[in-house]
Amino acid sequence: MPSEPPTPADFGLEPEDITELNAETLENLEPAVFGTFIAEDIEQIPPEAFTTLEPEQLAEVEKESLEGLTTEQFEQMPVEALNGLTSDNMGGLPTEVIAEFIPEHLDALDVKAFKAMPSKDVSKLFTHFNAKKITPSRVAKFVPSDWHLDLKTGALTAPVGEKLTLQSFSSTSLSTKNEGANVALPPIPNLNAGFGIGGAGSPLIKETQRSLATEESLADFVLSQDEKGTLLVKGTGDSKDVQYAFIPDADNVIQVNTDKIPIGLSTGADDFNTITTPEGLQYRVIPTPKDPIALSETLGGSDVAIGKRGDVMVKLSAKNTQCDGAQRMLMIFDPFVEPAPESICFKSDNGETTCDFDNAPEHIKRPGLHFPTDNKRSARAGEQAKVVYLDGTAQTVRPTVLSPDIFIQEGMKFEGVEGMLFKADGRFYAFYQGDSLWVRPNCNVKTKTVEEDGVISPSITRNDKGGVTYTIAIDEPTQTRRGGARQILIFDLFIEPADEDLCVELETGETFCEFDNAAEHVQFKRD
């Protein structure tokens, strides 16, 4: 093939040809062509072309590319084509497509391939089937031998140590526009559903409430999850007006043994909170804005995109630009939501809060983004800022980078780096040649537009300021798009000795680092 990896053009199929495929031309494509499609290519194929799709063709589609399949295309697809799905790509089916399955679709799947999938993919299909269309008895033959399915309730139990996928909110329900400002959210588990077929079983929100009840200090708190996926932890009684905001981490759900792992709340070396339910499901929670739409409104209609690790990208308006004219900011939120000042804010009978900021004393901050001082150098050094919402509540924010996972992947390529950990305050802890270091982001993010025909890979390079520079494309962190103008974000990060050491030298002379609760985004090397 002329290209590495091969592209559709290597088979004589140009981008415009993909959008003009029909049933006849798609049927004549050799299966190998489907292995060159990316998700964007799949999405652009006209739905009616899928009427002639063959199992051999579907078998060649990469897992990541299958995520581009639409429900309209799935409706046109022959049922028998699903027999081509393999253990390598079946887990790439979008959750909206999985929800469209009927018994005939299920029967067309290869049972051996289904059972051979990683537990994360097995549970993805199980939890996203439509319970009104797919009954527990229908899926019994697909349940791996070391799993347990309750045929009466549809609840599932996975083997200890397996990574799992919970039922998530649909992407369409999470995508929203607010008077022209886009608010984008990552996949978020629906805690109002259980871990079972189509979300059967005891709701996770109920199990989580039981988990918190084991902690005396949290007994007064109640949980709720709104339609945007935000998990609100609100105090009652003596804890009235105390509130925290999180999103559940979709990528780090694990089945654990509660005889060895205590039920309740714990905090890892990364300072993120982890919840273990009585049923043995363990998941992390990520700090988030209390309401992404309210955040956009507060910042004058700014675009807001929340990443799955809590990295929040905001496109700033001119009046909110306070960091050397930066067009965008990447920040991570403190989960604590400060109550509105009672002196100027009043709750109406319907629960809405109104604040009289026009007549408020000077010491009360107005809605918007506020740095601690007017000293830009102080702000660039990574000091915290504060977002004050229109209802008077506020959250502390700190600078971070876009896609912390990718930053760690690139950082681990440096010779001498033994481990990296993303902290809940937006910093990175690095263990480098025996030294403990902080890699500290700042609010001064540079943006530039480039014309690029190929893949734009993220990178980290040393800079002349004694730190590192992180470059990443803004529109697609996985870097799969082909060609066209791209916006690039450039972060300059400071490096300094760590004021605390997560790595200690043992009596044996070996070094042990507290990279405990190692989630997918945590990487470290062992001798």
N, C-alpha and C positions, 0 to 999 in steps of 0.2 A: 504494500500500500504506500502511496506517495506521502501520506501523513501518518504521524505517530502521536497519539492514537488515531486510527482511521476516522474519517468524517464521511457524511453522506456524499459529499462532492467527489470522493474517491470512487464512488460507484456511479458517477454521472448525475447525481441528484443535488441540484442547487436549492438554496433556501426557498426561492419562489416556487420550485417544483413541489416542495413538501406541502405548501398551502393549497396546491391544485390537484393533489392526489384524489383519485376516485376509486370505486370498488374494483374496477378492472386493473388499473395501474398498480394499486396496492397489492393485489393478488399476485401480480407478476414479479414483485420485488423478491429477490432471494433473501432468505432468512438473515444472512450476515449483515445486510443493510440495517436491520433493526438494532443490531448491536452498536451501531454508530450514532444512533439518535440520542440526544440529550432531552431532558424533560420539556424544554421549550419547543423542541421539534415535535414531540408527541402531541403536545397541546394544540399545535397549529394544524394538525391533520384534520380535514373535514370529517365530521362524525359519520356521514354516509359511506365513507371509504372503508370503515371498519366492518362492513357487512361481509366481507370476504376474508377477514383475518384468519390465518391458519395457526394451529397450535405451535408448529415449528417456528413460525415468525415470532410469536409472543415469547417463546422460550429464550430468544436471543436478546430481548430488551433488558438493559441493565436495571438493577433495583432502583437506583436514584432516578433513572429516566422514567420509570413506570409511574413516578409521582406526578408526572404531567398528564396522566390519563384523566379525562373528564367524565362526568356522569352521562353526558349526552353521547359520548363515544361508546361508553360501556353499554348503553341501551341498544346500540346498533350491532354490537359484537355477537357473533354466534356463541351460544353457550358452550359448545364443545371446544372452542378456542382456549378456554380456561384450563384445559387439561395440559396445555403447554407450560403453565407456570411451574417454576422449579423452587426448590428450597432456597436458592440464592436470590431470586427476584420477587417471590410472592409477597414478601413483607413490604415491598415498595408500593403496593396498592394504596391509593389515597383513602382516608377514612370515610370520605363522602361516598366513594365507590363501594366500599365494604358494606356500608349501610344499605345499599341497594340490592344486596344479595337476596335471592329467593332460594328455596330448596333445590331447584334445578341447577342453579349456579354452584351450590355447595357440592352436589353430587358429581359435578364435572371435574372437581379438583382432584389432583393426585394425592391420595391419603398418605402415602409414604413420604412424599415431598413436604406435605404439611407438617407431619410429625418431626421431620428432620430440620425444620427451621429453628433458629435461635429462639429461646423463650420469649424474648422481647417482641419478636414478630408473631409467634403463636398467640400471645396474649393480645396483640394489636388487633388481629382478626376476630378473636373471640369477643373482646369487649366492645367492638364497633359493629358487630352484626346487629340488625334490627330485631329486637326480641319479639316483635309482633309477627315477623316473617320466619325467623329461625328459632326453633325450640331447642331446649337442651338435649332432648333425645336425638334430634337430627345431627348434632355435632359430636355425639358420644364416640363415634368411630375415629374422630380426628384427635381425641385427647391423648397426648403422650402417656406412656405406661407409668411414668413417675409423677403424673399429675393426678388430681382428684376433682371430679365434677359431681356436684350434688344435682341429681336429675330432677329433684322436686323444686329446688329454688334456683338452679342455674348458677350457683356460686362456685368459684374455682379456688383451688389451693395449688400453688406451684411448689416445686422442690426448693428447699432452703438454699440461698445463695444465688438464685437466678434473678437476672434483671428482667423487669416486666414493663408493660405498657398499660396505663390506665385509660379508660374512656376519656376522650378529650372533647372540648367544645368544638363545634364545626368552625372551619376557618371563615365561613361566610357570616356566622353570628358574631365573630370577634372583630371582623373588619368593619370599620365605621368611619364616617366622614362627619366633620363638625364644622359647618359653615365654610366649606372649602379647605379645611385643614385635615390631612389624613392622619388617622391614628392607627398604627399597625401593632399587632400583638403576636407573640409567638404561640405555638401550640401549648395549650394549658389544660391539664387534667380537670375533669369535671368531678369534683368531690361530692356532688349530690348523687352520683352513681356509685355502684359497688363494683367489686372485682369479680365479674362473672359474665355469662353470655349476655351481650347487649346491655351490660351495666347492672346485671342482676346481683343479688346479695346485699348485705348491709351497706348502706351508703357510707362512703369514706368520711363525709363530714361528721356523721354520727360517731364513727369509730375514733376519729381524731378528737372529738369532744370528750370521749371516754378516756383517751390518752392524757389529755390535759388535766382531767380531773384527778389524776394520780399525783399531780404536783400541787402541793398546798398553796403555793403562791399564785397559781393560775386557776384556782377553783372558782373565782368570781368572774371568769371571762367566758364569753359565748362566741361561737363561730358562725359565720355566714359567708357564702360565696355569691357574688353578684353575677349579672349576666355577662360581664366582661371578664370573668374569671378571677377577679380580685378576691383573695381570702382575707376577710376583715375579722380581726380579733378585738372584740369590744369588752370593756370592763363594766361590771355592775357593782352595786353596793358601795363599799369603800373605794373601789377602783373605777367608779363612774367617771366618764369623760376620758379615760385612758384607752387609746386605740392604736392598733398596729395593722400594717397592710403588707401582704405577701402574695406571691403566686406560687403554686406548687411546681416543683421542678419536674418536668415531663421526662427527663432523661435518666433520672437516678432513683428509680423505684425498685426495691429489692425485697424478696421474700426472706425473712430472717426467722431464727429460732428464738421465741420469747423466753425459753428456759435459760438462754445465755445472754440475750439482749434485753435489757429492761424496757418495759412499756413506758412511754412518756416522751419527754422532750430532752434532747441532748444538743450540745454545741461542739462542733469539730474544731480542729486546728485552724480551719479557714474562717472560723467565726460565723458560719452559716448554721442555722438551726435544722435539726433532723427530728422527725416525729416517727415513733414506732407505735403502731396500733395493736390492740389486743389480738387481732387476727394475724399478726406477724408481718404486716406490710409496712415497710420503712421507706420514707421519702423525705427529701429536703424541701424547705420553703425558701423562696428568694425574695428579698425586700423589693418593693415596687411602689410607684406612686399610688396614692389612695384612690385616685380616679384619673385615668389617662385623658379623658375628655375634659375634665376640669383643669388638668394641667395645660392642655392646649389653649383653653379659654383664658387661663391666667396669664399665659405668655402671648396673648394677642393673636390667637389663631395659629400658633406655630405648629408645624408638622411634628408628630411624636411617634417614635418607633421604639418599642420595648423589646430588648433581646432576651433570649432564654436564660441568660446568666445574670439578669438584672441590669445589664448595660442599657441605658436609656439615651437614645439619640434625639436631640431637639434641634430643629432648624430655626435659628433665632431670627426674630424681626430686628429691624435697625435699633429700636428703642431698648431692646434687651441685650444688645451686644456690649458686653463689659470686659471682654478679655482680648485686648489687642485687635478688636474688630473681627473676631472669629465668627464665621457664618453658622457654625454648628458647635454644639457641645455634647460631649459624652459624659454621663454622670450616673452614679449609683445612689439610690435613695436609702436613707435610714428608715427602718420600718415604723418607727414611732411617729405618730401623727399628733402634733402639738394642738391642744384645744384652742378654739377661737377666744380672743380676749372678751370677757364678759362685759367689760365697760362700754363696748361699742357694738357688740354683736348680739342679736336677739333671735330666738327660735319662734317661728309662728306655730299655729295649731296643727298645720299639716307637716311639721317637722323641718321645713326649710329655714335656713339661717340667713339673715340679712345683717350686713355690717355698715355702719356709718363711718366710712374711712375719711370722708370729706371733713368731718369735725373731730377726727381722732387726734390725740396728743402726738407730738413729734416722735416719741420713742416707740410708737407702734408702727411696724413696717406695713407699707401698702402692698397690695397684691403685685406679684412679680418675682423676679429672681434677684436675690441680694447677696453680694459678697460681703465678707466681714468688715472690710475697709475699702477705701478708695485706692489703695496701693495695689496697682496691677501686678507688681512683682510678687506681692504676697499671694495674690490669687493664683498666679501661674505656678507657685510652689506647691500647689495642691491643697491649699486650705479649704475648709468646708464653706459652702454657701447655703442659702436657705430659699426655699420656694414658699411663698405665702399665697394661698388660694383665695378666691373671691369670697369664700364663706368664712375667712379669717383663720382657718386651720393652716398649719405649716408643717413642712418636712425638711430636714437637713439633707443636703446632697453633697457628694464629693466627686471629683473627676475620676474617670476611668477611661478605658479604650473600647473601641468597637470589637465585638467578638473575642472575649478573653480566651476562649478555647484555642482560637487560631494563633493568638499572641503566644500562648504557651507552646504550641506545636512548633512555631518558628524559633522560640527561645531555646528549646531543647536541642536545636541543631548546633548551638554554639559549643565548641569543644571546652570541656571543663565544667559545664553546667550539669549538676547531678540531680537537681529537682527544682520544680517551680510549683507554686501554689497561689491561686487567686483568692484574695481575702475579701471579706464582706464590705470592707471600706474602699474597695476599688484598687488597692495596691496589689503588687505581686511580691511574694517572698521567693527568693532564689538562693539555692545552695550552690556556690561556685568556687571550685578549687579549695574546698575546706572552709570557705568564708560564707557567712550569712549576710545577705544583702536585701535591701528594699529597692524595688523598681517602682518609682512613683510617677503616675500620670499627672497631667496638669490640664487646665481648661483651655489652653491656647492650641486649638486644633486648626491646622491649615487645610484648605480645600482647593483642589485644582481639577480641571476637566482635561481629559486626554482622549485622543483618537487612537484606538487600538484595534487591530484586526484579529489578534489571537487572544490567548488566555492571559489575564493579568493576575499574576501570583502575588500573594501577600509576602512581605519581607520585613526583616529586622536587621538594621545595620548600625555599626558604631558611628557616633557623631563626634564633632570636635568640641562638644560641650561636656565631655566626660560621661555621657549617657548613651542612649540608643534611640534610633528613629524607627518607628513602626509605620509601614505604609500598607493600606488595604483599600480595595475598591468598595464603594459605598453601597452599590445597588445589589450585589450578590456575593455575600461572604464566601460562598463555596467556589466562586470563580468559574462558572460553567458557561456563561454567555459567550456567544461568538460575535466579535466585531462591534462597531458602533462607538459612539462617544461614551466615556465612562467618567464618573466622578470619583476622585481618589481622596482619601483622608490621610493626613500625615500627622503623626503624634511624636513629639519629642519627650522622652521620659528621663527623669533624673534617676541616678543610681547612688545609693548611700549605704553605709553599714547599718545592719539591722539593729534596732534597739532592744530586740528580744530574739532569742535563738530557739528555733524549732528543731534544731539538730544538736545532739549531744554525743560525746564520745563515751562509749561503754568501757567497762573494765577490760574487756577483751581487746581493746584497741580499735574496734570497729565503730563506725559512725552510724547513729540511728536518727532518722528524721521523722518528725511527727506528721507524716502525710497520712494520718488516719482518716477513716471514712472516705477512702480514695474514690472519688466520683470519676466519671468519664473524663472530665476536663482537667483532672489532677494527674500529672505525669511525674515519674521519678525513675531513676536507674538504680539497679542493685548490682553489687559485685557478683 
